[in-house]
Amino acid sequence: MRNILLIFLVVLTYNISWSQSQVVFDAGSNNQTYTVCDPAVGETTGIVASGGTSNPTYSNGENVTVTFCPFVAGDAVTATFTIFNLSTMDTQPGNGNNSDQMFVFDGPNTGSPTLGNYGGTSIQGTNISATITNTSGCLTFQFVSNDQGTGTFSGAVACSTPCDPPLAAGILLNGENGATDFIKVCIGEEVQFQETDSDAAMGYNLIGYNWDFMDGTSIAGADNGIVSHTWTQEGQYFVQLFVQDDNTDNLCTNTNFISLEVLVAPHPEFVNFQEDVEICVGEEVSFTAQPDIYEVTWTGFNGSTEIEEGCFADDQLGVAQDVEIYQTGFVAGTVIEDVSDIVDVCFEMEHSFIGDIVVILTCPNGQSMIFHQQGGGGVNLGEPNPATNMDEFPCNDPAVIGIPYEYCFSPSATQTWVEASTAAGGASLPAGAYEPIDPFTNLVGCPANGIWTLTIVDNWAVDDGQVFSFALNLNPDFYPPVTVFTPDIGIDASQSFWNQGSLPSYATINDNNADEIMIVPTTAGSDVFTYTVVDDFGCTNSTSFTVTTFEALQVTAGPDLQYACG
């Protein structure tokens, strides 16, 4: 569900018209809590300075605190200041800046965690949201002005509904021995897949279906729809279906994997095969093919993670910014049963100022733990590039990227980021292993495979950063053996043979398995001899060699001569 609180602005020398309700920051609203997004009352709530809609400027000496809470439990309040232009007049120069400020708190009162304080035009156009650790969903604003200079602000609040992930379901058709999740095929052979009974959370509908074939390609699907795909390279592929629901507040996709396994056979290698040859009429060429040595083994790899879009923008104040990490490298069905199953969680990251960020890890079934929740002051993660703004550059642009450090969170570590920041006293937190805020018992019961989500909540509007890599290191027993498979080529005449139908009469197959050929040309010319193998994936491959035959050289010394001696 989403209750959208729209404001319709008509700006004529600050003349603002609201479609329904508004909250004016003045003595009447001071220390008040407003429930917003109640459809029965109206779905529009504006926020405006004490001058009101006709002249939304504030006065000197104001101190107003207002709280907004969502009508629906579990929703989160968001706010956007379309106009934010506070006076920057400092009446106490050299004794701390006391210019006009808007203080933002992540909760129902000023005792809640701070999301920062802002002056000038610093949060105009910035989205501000109750964070995912804020169970109330409320936001509290405290506006304070000094005794000189005035300004203006106005905007709107809305409510958003967090994700309740949908569930993906699908099968492959014509699988191995009737299986719906496994098939063995050849390079270039078409495989069909069908969506079946994927489901959205209550109150939502599925609107998007996307098949990922694990070879860098994907295709849009449909409800109960069938799609097909061919692979151009041998290997092991786990095909996934990602579905999206119509929650307009968040991009809600499934976190479960359907993992339809496709093994694509490698081509055989015809090692030590007969090369092209030139002979004379009557000479012999004999060759015995060895189908067993032509088989090729494909060796797979453990699951790996590459993060292509790990940038965190600086115009999303309090908004959870997610990096989804696909984990497929563990034994199917593996569940974390004890903290001892967790070695550590590591990621390479750079970000300016850890004092204002929250770092959260969520496993595929929705369980989560907080690694870091603000604190640590102005210490950086890695070495961020302070001269750039990620909002102005593509993610991973060299102009934006700083120098990342690897940070791990481990059950055996004894220092949090905040404690280490105090001890370090430097500009960057040293790389290494750290203790999280939440205990690792929060992850007991999590499935190892699936979509893990690394969430960064930036509670200050001028910082940004980037995650470069992610590693989830679990009990070594959770990892399956590296995938290895060898398509088998049979040795009998139905699976490995010379193409007898095209053989010239002077070529003879000398064994029952049709592997040995003897060639004794009777005339000059050129012939191609093709050998074919069929493996247990049903893949047919061939190779050949050419015999070029010349007439035998006739050697003569000329006519006989007789001589009389004496």
Backbone torsions as a table, in degrees:
resi	resn	phi	psi	omega
1	MET	NA	144.9	171.8
2	ARG	-139.7	128.6	172.9
3	ASN	-103.5	110.2	-175.7
4	ILE	-92.9	124.2	-179.9
5	LEU	-102.2	99.7	-175.5
6	LEU	-93.3	144.0	170.5
7	ILE	-119.0	137.6	179.7
8	PHE	-109.2	112.6	-172.9
9	LEU	-102.8	127.6	169.3
10	VAL	-120.1	104.8	-172.7
11	VAL	-97.8	109.7	175.3
12	LEU	-131.7	99.1	-173.0
13	THR	45.5	52.6	179.2
14	TYR	67.3	23.8	175.1
15	ASN	-90.0	109.8	-172.7
16	ILE	-114.4	129.5	179.2
17	SER	-108.6	123.7	-179.3
18	TRP	-99.8	138.1	-178.7
19	SER	-70.1	-33.7	177.9
20	GLN	-139.7	-112.2	-169.7
21	SER	-87.4	160.3	176.0
22	GLN	-150.9	157.2	175.5
23	VAL	-119.3	119.7	178.2
24	VAL	-94.1	128.4	179.2
25	PHE	-76.6	89.7	178.9
26	ASP	-146.3	-169.9	-176.6
27	ALA	-60.6	-32.3	-178.2
28	GLY	-69.1	-28.3	-179.0
29	SER	-99.6	-5.3	-176.9
30	ASN	-61.1	132.2	179.6
31	ASN	62.0	26.9	178.1
32	GLN	-103.9	149.7	174.5
33	THR	-113.5	127.7	-177.8
34	TYR	-112.5	130.0	173.3
35	THR	-87.4	123.0	-174.9
36	VAL	-116.2	160.7	177.1
37	CYS	76.8	22.6	173.9
38	ASP	-82.8	112.4	-176.7
39	PRO	-59.1	-29.1	-178.7
40	ALA	-71.3	-24.8	-179.1
41	VAL	-93.7	-34.8	-176.1
42	GLY	137.7	141.9	-173.0
43	GLU	-100.3	23.7	178.2
44	THR	-127.8	121.5	175.7
45	THR	-132.8	117.2	177.4
46	GLY	-99.3	156.5	173.0
47	ILE	-123.4	134.5	-172.7
48	VAL	-148.8	151.2	179.5
49	ALA	-65.6	169.2	-168.8
50	SER	-61.6	-20.2	178.9
51	GLY	-69.9	-13.5	178.3
52	GLY	84.6	-174.8	-172.4
53	THR	-68.0	-32.5	-177.1
54	SER	-75.3	-24.2	-179.8
55	ASN	-155.1	78.8	-171.0
56	PRO	-75.4	52.6	173.5
57	THR	-103.8	156.9	179.0
58	TYR	-107.1	173.0	-178.5
59	SER	-108.1	171.8	175.9
60	ASN	-74.0	153.2	173.9
61	GLY	70.8	26.3	178.8
62	GLU	-89.2	149.1	173.0
63	ASN	-149.8	95.1	-171.7
64	VAL	-124.0	130.4	178.0
65	THR	-118.7	127.1	-178.2
66	VAL	-133.6	137.2	178.8
67	THR	-118.2	138.1	175.6
68	PHE	-118.7	129.4	178.5
69	CYS	-126.6	149.0	-176.4
70	PRO	-76.5	146.1	177.1
71	PHE	-67.3	-38.6	-178.3
72	VAL	-95.8	120.8	178.1
73	ALA	-58.3	136.0	-179.2
74	GLY	96.9	-19.0	174.7
75	ASP	-76.8	167.9	-179.9
76	ALA	-127.1	137.0	177.7
77	VAL	-78.4	137.1	172.7
78	THR	-124.9	154.4	-179.5
79	ALA	-142.6	146.4	175.7
80	THR	-137.7	125.3	175.7
81	PHE	-90.5	107.4	177.1
82	THR	-74.5	-28.6	172.8
83	ILE	-126.6	125.5	177.5
84	PHE	-149.6	102.3	-175.7
85	ASN	-145.7	84.3	-177.1
86	LEU	-89.8	152.4	176.9
87	SER	-64.9	137.3	178.7
88	THR	-101.6	13.4	178.9
89	MET	-64.2	123.2	178.9
90	ASP	-104.7	114.1	-177.0
91	THR	-88.1	-1.5	178.8
92	GLN	-131.6	57.7	-178.2
93	PRO	-58.4	137.7	-179.6
94	GLY	82.2	-2.4	-179.5
95	ASN	-130.9	40.7	-177.5
96	GLY	87.2	145.3	-177.7
97	ASN	-83.4	117.8	178.3
98	ASN	-112.9	31.0	177.8
99	SER	-65.3	166.0	-177.7
100	ASP	-59.1	136.8	-173.4
101	GLN	-139.7	148.5	168.6
102	MET	-111.2	117.7	178.2
103	PHE	-96.0	136.6	-177.6
104	VAL	-122.0	132.1	-177.9
105	PHE	-124.9	140.0	-175.1
106	ASP	-89.9	70.5	-178.5
107	GLY	162.5	-167.3	-171.6
108	PRO	-84.9	0.5	179.6
109	ASN	-159.4	178.1	-177.4
110	THR	-75.5	-5.3	173.4
111	GLY	-86.2	-3.2	178.9
112	SER	-75.8	163.2	178.4
113	PRO	-55.9	140.5	-177.7
114	THR	-79.4	143.8	169.4
115	LEU	-106.1	13.6	174.9
116	GLY	106.4	170.5	174.5
117	ASN	-128.9	143.2	-165.8
118	TYR	-138.4	141.1	177.5
119	GLY	-130.9	-176.0	179.1
120	GLY	58.0	-130.6	178.6
121	THR	-113.2	22.9	-166.0
122	SER	-63.3	-28.4	-178.5
123	ILE	-118.7	21.1	174.2
124	GLN	-67.0	124.4	-178.9
125	GLY	82.4	-0.7	-179.0
126	THR	-84.7	136.8	175.1
127	ASN	-83.6	126.5	179.6
128	ILE	-116.7	131.1	-175.8
129	SER	-140.0	146.1	168.7
130	ALA	-59.9	135.6	-174.4
131	THR	-79.8	168.5	-177.3
132	ILE	-72.1	-12.6	175.5
133	THR	-89.8	-5.1	-178.9
134	ASN	-92.4	96.6	-174.7
135	THR	-70.0	-20.8	179.2
136	SER	-75.7	-27.7	-175.2
137	GLY	74.8	3.4	-175.5
138	CYS	-86.6	156.8	169.0
139	LEU	-127.0	139.0	177.5
140	THR	-118.1	132.7	179.3
141	PHE	-118.3	131.9	173.7
142	GLN	-121.6	117.4	179.0
143	PHE	-104.0	129.5	-179.5
144	VAL	-130.0	127.5	175.6
145	SER	-120.3	147.7	178.0
146	ASN	-86.5	-163.0	-173.8
147	ASP	-97.1	11.2	178.7
148	GLN	-140.8	133.7	175.7
149	GLY	81.4	140.3	177.5
150	THR	-129.1	170.7	180.0
151	GLY	-154.3	-156.5	-176.0
152	THR	-149.3	152.0	170.1
153	PHE	-155.3	148.4	173.8
154	SER	-161.1	158.3	-179.0
155	GLY	-179.8	-151.4	-177.7
156	ALA	-153.2	154.5	173.7
157	VAL	-114.3	151.9	178.8
158	ALA	-142.7	175.8	177.7
159	CYS	-126.6	139.5	177.6
160	SER	-125.2	150.7	-179.6
161	THR	-103.1	124.2	178.3
162	PRO	-61.8	162.8	-179.4
163	CYS	-68.5	136.5	162.6
164	ASP	-118.0	97.8	-165.6
165	PRO	-57.5	139.8	172.7
166	PRO	-72.6	174.9	-178.9
167	LEU	-118.8	127.6	179.4
168	ALA	-93.7	144.0	176.1
169	ALA	-146.5	136.7	-179.9
170	GLY	-167.6	164.4	-178.7
171	ILE	-137.0	163.7	167.1
172	LEU	-103.7	149.9	-176.3
173	LEU	-97.6	148.3	177.2
174	ASN	59.2	42.0	-179.1
175	GLY	-71.9	176.6	-177.3
176	GLU	-63.0	120.3	179.1
177	ASN	53.7	38.3	178.1
178	GLY	83.7	0.2	-179.7
179	ALA	-65.3	149.8	178.2
180	THR	-106.7	4.9	-178.8
181	ASP	-133.5	10.6	-177.6
182	PHE	-152.8	137.8	177.3
183	ILE	-154.0	149.0	174.3
184	LYS	-113.3	126.6	-175.5
185	VAL	-137.9	175.0	178.2
186	CYS	-102.5	160.7	173.2
187	ILE	-58.4	129.1	179.2
188	GLY	87.2	-2.6	180.0
189	GLU	-86.7	134.9	-176.0
190	GLU	-78.5	137.1	175.0
191	VAL	-122.9	137.2	-179.5
192	GLN	-107.8	144.9	-179.6
193	PHE	-131.4	149.4	-179.0
194	GLN	-135.7	134.5	172.7
195	GLU	-73.5	136.6	-179.5
196	THR	-142.4	113.4	167.4
197	ASP	62.5	30.1	168.7
198	SER	-63.1	152.1	-171.2
199	ASP	-142.4	140.9	175.4
200	ALA	-95.5	162.2	176.4
201	ALA	-64.7	160.9	-177.5
202	MET	-56.8	131.3	179.0
203	GLY	93.8	-3.5	-178.0
204	TYR	-124.9	164.7	178.0
205	ASN	-129.7	149.7	176.7
206	LEU	-78.1	134.7	-179.8
207	ILE	-125.2	-8.1	-178.4
208	GLY	-142.4	138.5	178.2
209	TYR	-133.3	124.6	-179.0
210	ASN	-135.9	121.9	178.5
211	TRP	-92.2	129.6	178.1
212	ASP	-112.4	122.3	-173.2
213	PHE	-97.6	6.4	172.8
214	MET	66.6	13.4	175.9
215	ASP	-119.2	20.3	-178.8
216	GLY	90.2	2.1	-179.6
217	THR	-121.6	155.2	176.5
218	SER	-148.8	166.8	-178.9
219	ILE	-150.2	145.0	178.0
220	ALA	-74.7	141.5	177.5
221	GLY	-119.3	-160.7	-178.2
222	ALA	-153.7	167.2	176.5
223	ASP	-58.3	119.9	-178.3
224	ASN	62.5	14.2	-177.4
225	GLY	-80.3	157.3	178.7
226	ILE	-111.7	133.1	175.2
227	VAL	-125.1	162.1	179.1
228	SER	-134.0	157.4	-178.4
229	HIS	-155.0	148.6	172.2
230	THR	-124.7	147.8	179.1
231	TRP	-106.3	144.3	-179.3
232	THR	-103.9	-0.8	-178.9
233	GLN	-140.1	142.1	-179.8
234	GLU	-66.5	159.9	176.7
235	GLY	147.7	-175.0	176.8
236	GLN	-107.3	126.6	-177.5
237	TYR	-127.5	133.8	174.2
238	PHE	-108.5	106.9	-177.2
239	VAL	-80.6	133.3	-178.4
240	GLN	-120.1	151.5	172.9
241	LEU	-116.0	126.1	177.0
242	PHE	-113.5	124.4	-179.6
243	VAL	-114.2	151.0	-178.3
244	GLN	-129.0	138.5	179.1
245	ASP	-98.8	-177.8	-174.6
246	ASP	-97.6	26.9	170.3
247	ASN	-69.2	108.1	-174.6
248	THR	-78.7	-9.0	178.8
249	ASP	-79.9	-35.3	-174.6
250	ASN	-138.9	153.1	174.0
251	LEU	-80.9	96.0	-174.0
252	CYS	-98.6	112.4	176.8
253	THR	-123.4	162.9	-179.2
254	ASN	-65.7	150.2	174.8
255	THR	-109.2	-3.8	176.7
256	ASN	-88.1	154.2	176.8
257	PHE	-109.2	138.5	173.7
258	ILE	-94.2	-24.4	169.4
259	SER	45.7	68.0	175.3
260	LEU	-85.4	116.3	-170.0
261	GLU	-88.0	128.5	176.2
262	VAL	-123.9	122.0	173.2
263	LEU	-102.1	122.9	-180.0
264	VAL	-108.0	120.4	-172.5
265	ALA	-68.6	139.6	171.7
266	PRO	-75.8	155.4	173.6
267	HIS	-68.8	145.2	174.6
268	PRO	-68.7	159.5	175.6
269	GLU	-114.8	116.6	-175.4
270	PHE	-85.8	71.3	-177.3
271	VAL	-73.1	148.6	178.9
272	ASN	56.1	29.6	179.8
273	PHE	-81.9	153.1	-179.2
274	GLN	-57.9	130.7	176.2
275	GLU	-87.0	167.4	175.1
276	ASP	-57.0	145.5	-174.5
277	VAL	-140.6	149.3	174.9
278	GLU	-117.9	128.0	-178.6
279	ILE	-140.0	175.7	177.1
280	CYS	-103.4	158.9	175.4
281	VAL	-54.5	132.2	178.6
282	GLY	93.2	-16.8	176.2
283	GLU	-80.2	162.0	-173.6
284	GLU	-117.4	140.3	169.3
285	VAL	-123.5	123.1	176.9
286	SER	-121.8	138.1	179.9
287	PHE	-149.4	137.1	176.7
288	THR	-114.4	116.2	177.0
289	ALA	-71.3	151.0	-178.2
290	GLN	-126.1	82.6	-173.9
291	PRO	-59.0	-30.2	-179.0
292	ASP	-61.2	-36.1	-175.8
293	ILE	-85.3	-4.9	178.7
294	TYR	-86.2	-10.4	-179.4
295	GLU	-67.3	143.1	-178.9
296	VAL	-120.2	133.0	177.4
297	THR	-95.3	130.3	174.6
298	TRP	-97.6	128.6	179.8
299	THR	-110.8	124.6	-175.7
300	GLY	-88.3	-152.0	-173.9
301	PHE	-154.5	155.3	174.2
302	ASN	-71.1	157.3	-179.0
303	GLY	-58.0	142.6	178.6
304	SER	-135.3	163.4	-176.7
305	THR	-129.7	129.1	174.8
306	GLU	-124.4	126.9	-178.1
307	ILE	-103.7	114.4	-177.2
308	GLU	-95.5	-29.0	-177.0
309	GLU	-127.4	71.8	-176.8
310	GLY	-104.5	24.2	-176.9
311	CYS	-85.1	144.3	176.5
312	PHE	-119.5	119.5	-175.8
313	ALA	-77.7	164.8	-177.9
314	ASP	-106.1	11.3	178.5
315	ASP	-109.7	22.4	-179.5
316	GLN	-123.6	80.0	-173.8
317	LEU	-76.0	115.3	179.7
318	GLY	78.3	-2.9	-178.0
319	VAL	-83.7	131.8	178.4
320	ALA	-70.0	120.6	177.2
321	GLN	-110.2	120.6	-168.6
322	ASP	-106.7	145.6	165.4
323	VAL	-119.6	117.2	-179.8
324	GLU	-90.8	132.2	-176.7
325	ILE	-119.9	123.1	-179.6
326	TYR	-87.4	121.7	178.0
327	GLN	-112.9	118.3	-179.7
328	THR	-130.2	4.2	-169.4
329	GLY	-88.2	5.6	-177.4
330	PHE	-104.1	162.5	177.6
331	VAL	-57.5	135.5	-178.5
332	ALA	-55.5	134.2	177.9
333	GLY	84.3	2.4	-177.4
334	THR	-67.6	134.4	178.7
335	VAL	-126.5	139.2	175.4
336	ILE	-71.7	115.8	-174.7
337	GLU	-105.0	-15.5	-177.2
338	ASP	-155.7	154.8	178.2
339	VAL	-58.3	-30.5	179.8
340	SER	-65.1	-14.5	176.5
341	ASP	-75.8	-11.0	-176.4
342	ILE	-105.0	119.8	175.2
343	VAL	-82.4	-59.7	174.8
344	ASP	-171.1	169.8	173.7
345	VAL	-124.0	123.6	-173.5
346	CYS	-127.5	148.6	172.6
347	PHE	-153.2	149.2	174.6
348	GLU	-93.6	129.5	-172.4
349	MET	-154.3	149.1	167.0
350	GLU	-132.6	137.9	180.0
351	HIS	-161.5	140.8	178.8
352	SER	-82.2	131.3	173.2
353	PHE	63.6	103.2	177.6
354	ILE	-81.6	-10.2	-176.1
355	GLY	-65.5	-16.9	-174.9
356	ASP	-119.9	12.4	-177.7
357	ILE	-114.5	155.8	173.6
358	VAL	-121.4	134.2	-179.8
359	VAL	-120.1	123.3	-174.3
360	ILE	-131.2	141.5	173.7
361	LEU	-115.7	129.2	178.7
362	THR	-120.2	130.5	-178.1
363	CYS	-89.7	173.2	-171.6
364	PRO	-58.8	-25.1	-179.7
365	ASN	-95.6	7.6	175.1
366	GLY	99.5	-11.7	175.5
367	GLN	-66.3	147.9	-175.8
368	SER	-145.5	163.7	173.8
369	MET	-145.4	148.9	179.7
370	ILE	-95.1	123.9	174.9
371	PHE	-82.7	-44.2	-175.8
372	HIS	-147.2	136.6	178.9
373	GLN	-133.8	84.4	178.6
374	GLN	58.0	175.4	-177.5
375	GLY	92.1	154.4	-179.0
376	GLY	107.4	-1.9	175.3
377	GLY	63.4	-139.3	-174.8
378	GLY	-91.0	15.2	178.1
379	VAL	-68.6	139.9	-178.7
380	ASN	-97.0	159.9	167.1
381	LEU	-96.6	123.2	-174.5
382	GLY	62.1	-150.4	178.9
383	GLU	-124.2	88.2	-178.8
384	PRO	-67.6	158.5	177.6
385	ASN	-92.5	103.1	-172.8
386	PRO	-75.9	-10.7	-174.2
387	ALA	-90.1	2.3	-174.7
388	THR	-126.7	162.6	178.8
389	ASN	-126.2	119.8	-175.8
390	MET	-66.0	-18.0	177.8
391	ASP	-70.3	-17.0	-174.9
392	GLU	-103.4	-3.0	-175.9
393	PHE	-131.8	152.9	172.4
394	PRO	-64.9	148.9	176.6
395	CYS	-58.0	140.0	-179.7
396	ASN	74.5	7.8	174.9
397	ASP	-64.9	129.9	-179.9
398	PRO	-55.7	-24.5	179.6
399	ALA	-69.3	-19.0	-175.5
400	VAL	-100.5	-37.5	-168.0
401	ILE	-66.0	133.4	170.5
402	GLY	-95.3	-157.4	179.7
403	ILE	-105.2	114.1	-178.4
404	PRO	-80.7	152.2	169.5
405	TYR	-114.8	154.0	176.2
406	GLU	-89.8	123.6	178.4
407	TYR	-117.9	133.0	178.8
408	CYS	-120.0	151.3	170.1
409	PHE	-119.1	126.9	-170.2
410	SER	-133.4	145.0	176.0
411	PRO	-62.5	-21.2	-177.3
412	SER	-94.9	-6.9	-178.7
413	ALA	-74.2	154.8	-174.1
414	THR	-123.7	-0.2	179.8
415	GLN	-124.0	131.0	173.1
416	THR	-80.0	170.2	175.6
417	TRP	-58.4	-41.3	-177.7
418	VAL	-64.5	-45.3	-179.9
419	GLU	-63.9	-41.1	-180.0
420	ALA	-69.4	-32.6	178.7
421	SER	-64.5	-40.4	178.7
422	THR	-65.2	-41.3	-178.7
423	ALA	-71.1	-37.1	-175.7
424	ALA	-73.0	-47.7	179.2
425	GLY	65.7	13.8	-178.3
426	GLY	-103.7	-174.9	-178.4
427	ALA	-78.6	-25.8	-178.1
428	SER	-127.9	138.9	175.1
429	LEU	-69.3	128.6	-179.1
430	PRO	-61.7	146.9	173.0
431	ALA	-63.3	153.4	178.2
432	GLY	148.4	-169.2	-178.0
433	ALA	-99.6	138.1	-176.2
434	TYR	-134.1	161.2	177.6
435	GLU	-87.2	134.7	178.5
436	PRO	-80.4	168.4	175.1
437	ILE	-71.6	-50.0	177.9
438	ASP	-85.6	153.9	176.6
439	PRO	-75.3	152.9	178.3
440	PHE	-68.1	-11.2	175.1
441	THR	-61.6	-19.3	176.6
442	ASN	-60.8	-22.1	-177.6
443	LEU	-98.3	-2.7	177.2
444	VAL	-67.1	128.0	-174.8
445	GLY	102.3	-6.9	-180.0
446	CYS	-77.4	137.5	169.4
447	PRO	-70.3	141.4	-178.4
448	ALA	-73.4	-41.0	179.5
449	ASN	-88.1	148.8	179.3
450	GLY	132.9	-165.5	-178.4
451	ILE	-95.3	113.9	173.1
452	TRP	-95.7	140.4	-175.5
453	THR	-119.2	121.8	173.7
454	LEU	-97.0	118.6	-175.3
455	THR	-111.9	130.7	173.6
456	ILE	-115.3	124.5	173.7
457	VAL	-110.1	114.8	-178.4
458	ASP	-97.9	113.8	-174.7
459	ASN	-99.3	23.6	173.8
460	TRP	-143.1	138.8	-165.2
461	ALA	-86.5	9.5	-178.3
462	VAL	-123.1	5.0	-177.0
463	ASP	-106.4	149.1	173.1
464	ASP	-148.0	176.2	-177.8
465	GLY	-176.2	-169.0	-175.2
466	GLN	-155.6	142.0	171.6
467	VAL	-101.9	132.3	-174.3
468	PHE	-105.6	-33.2	-178.5
469	SER	-154.2	164.0	-176.9
470	PHE	-146.8	139.2	178.3
471	ALA	-139.7	126.8	175.1
472	LEU	-108.7	107.1	-173.9
473	ASN	-105.8	112.9	-175.6
474	LEU	-116.8	-177.2	178.3
475	ASN	-46.7	126.8	-179.5
476	PRO	-54.6	-25.8	178.8
477	ASP	-69.8	-14.8	-180.0
478	PHE	-75.0	-16.9	-175.0
479	TYR	-91.6	128.0	178.3
480	PRO	-75.2	163.3	172.3
481	PRO	-59.0	151.6	177.5
482	VAL	-59.4	132.5	-177.5
483	THR	-62.9	128.6	177.6
484	VAL	-137.5	130.6	173.4
485	PHE	-146.5	148.5	-178.2
486	THR	-131.6	107.3	174.1
487	PRO	-59.4	129.0	-174.2
488	ASP	-90.0	130.1	175.8
489	ILE	-102.3	120.5	-179.5
490	GLY	-72.1	156.1	-178.0
491	ILE	-97.6	-7.2	-178.6
492	ASP	-80.2	170.0	-170.7
493	ALA	-68.4	-12.2	178.1
494	SER	-86.6	-13.3	-176.2
495	GLN	-119.5	-15.6	177.4
496	SER	-151.0	119.5	-169.9
497	PHE	-163.3	156.5	168.8
498	TRP	-82.8	142.2	-177.9
499	ASN	-72.1	87.7	-170.0
500	GLN	-65.9	-30.2	-177.5
501	GLY	-63.9	-20.6	-178.3
502	SER	-110.5	8.7	-178.2
503	LEU	-76.9	140.2	173.9
504	PRO	-69.7	162.4	-174.8
505	SER	-64.1	-23.3	-177.2
506	TYR	-85.7	1.8	177.5
507	ALA	-101.8	137.5	-175.6
508	THR	-127.9	134.1	172.8
509	ILE	-91.5	122.9	-167.6
510	ASN	-104.1	-1.2	179.8
511	ASP	-136.6	164.1	-176.7
512	ASN	-67.4	-25.3	-178.6
513	ASN	-85.6	0.2	176.7
514	ALA	60.8	34.6	-179.8
515	ASP	-104.0	-27.2	-175.8
516	GLU	-98.9	129.8	180.0
517	ILE	-125.4	139.9	175.1
518	MET	-122.7	129.8	-175.5
519	ILE	-122.4	121.1	176.9
520	VAL	-130.5	88.8	-175.2
521	PRO	-63.1	142.5	178.2
522	THR	-108.2	-12.4	177.9
523	THR	-139.6	160.1	177.0
524	ALA	-71.5	151.6	178.2
525	GLY	152.5	-167.2	-178.2
526	SER	-138.0	130.8	-179.7
527	ASP	-135.4	146.4	178.5
528	VAL	-105.5	131.4	-179.3
529	PHE	-113.8	117.7	-172.9
530	THR	-107.7	133.7	178.1
531	TYR	-115.9	132.5	-174.8
532	THR	-122.4	139.6	175.0
533	VAL	-126.2	146.9	176.7
534	VAL	-126.6	123.0	-178.9
535	ASP	-95.0	177.8	-176.2
536	ASP	-77.9	0.8	168.6
537	PHE	-85.7	-7.6	-175.8
538	GLY	85.4	15.4	-177.5
539	CYS	-91.3	133.3	-179.9
540	THR	-108.4	128.2	178.9
541	ASN	-137.0	149.4	-176.7
542	SER	-137.2	158.4	170.3
543	THR	-144.8	172.3	-175.5
544	SER	-157.5	165.9	169.2
545	PHE	-139.9	159.5	-175.6
546	THR	-112.2	134.0	174.0
547	VAL	-108.4	118.5	175.8
548	THR	-105.0	122.9	-173.6
549	THR	-112.5	134.3	176.6
550	PHE	-113.6	152.9	174.3
551	GLU	-61.1	146.5	178.8
552	ALA	-66.3	140.2	-179.2
553	LEU	-73.2	124.7	177.4
554	GLN	-91.0	114.4	-178.4
555	VAL	-97.6	126.5	178.3
556	THR	-136.7	147.8	177.1
557	ALA	-103.2	7.5	-178.2
558	GLY	94.4	-177.4	-178.4
559	PRO	-69.2	156.5	177.7
560	ASP	-69.1	144.7	177.8
561	LEU	-120.9	141.6	176.7
562	GLN	-114.9	138.6	179.5
563	TYR	-125.7	139.9	174.6
564	ALA	-102.1	125.4	-176.3
565	CYS	-104.9	141.5	173.2
566	GLY	99.8	NA	NA
